[in-house]
Amino acid sequence: MVIRRIETKDSQRFLDMLKQLDNETNDMMFEQGERKTTIEEMQSDIIKMNETKSLILIVEDNKKIVGFLSAERGFANRIKHSAYIVIGLLKEYRGKRMGVKLFAKMEEWALESDIKRLELTVMVDNESAIHLYKKMGFKIEGIKEKSLIVNGKYVDEYYMSKIL
């Protein structure tokens, strides 16, 4: 498996993987069938991430994109030292240390990019993700109550961060 920065030529395969993730888990933002992103919008999003000196890493297995980690750098001067993290792996690739490898590569980028604060949110019942984040040095800062509605029920999220 290969971990590398995304390129615009990856747009279709990346979008396909995101839609598969939407179908496989309730732990991501979009529900099944909700994502309406076009290829052109995905290409634009990738270009924007590069222009803002943010990061999207992808995991490839035999030319198939099977996971990602994005780190969106703060947009204003007061928060440009921080990055908001989102990670997703297809079900069959979880538990194979790919999350650890993605975080390690992202932290290399963060240190080279003068990022001092990494932050993310995670549903309070997503024990495997919370375990990974704590293993990678993230701490719970607080609770975002009734943050999401999943399967008709309110779900809280933890705010988590890591200072580099």
Secondary structure as GFF3:
##gff-version 3
##sequence-region A 1 164
A	DSSP	beta_strand	2	5	.	.	.	ID=ss1
A	DSSP	three_ten_helix	8	10	.	.	.	ID=ss2
A	DSSP	alpha_helix	11	24	.	.	.	ID=ss3
A	DSSP	alpha_helix	39	51	.	.	.	ID=ss4
A	DSSP	beta_strand	55	61	.	.	.	ID=ss5
A	DSSP	beta_strand	64	73	.	.	.	ID=ss6
A	DSSP	three_ten_helix	77	79	.	.	.	ID=ss7
A	DSSP	beta_strand	82	89	.	.	.	ID=ss8
A	DSSP	three_ten_helix	91	93	.	.	.	ID=ss9
A	DSSP	alpha_helix	98	112	.	.	.	ID=ss10
A	DSSP	beta_strand	117	123	.	.	.	ID=ss11
A	DSSP	alpha_helix	127	135	.	.	.	ID=ss12
A	DSSP	beta_strand	139	150	.	.	.	ID=ss13
A	DSSP	beta_strand	153	163	.	.	.	ID=ss14
###
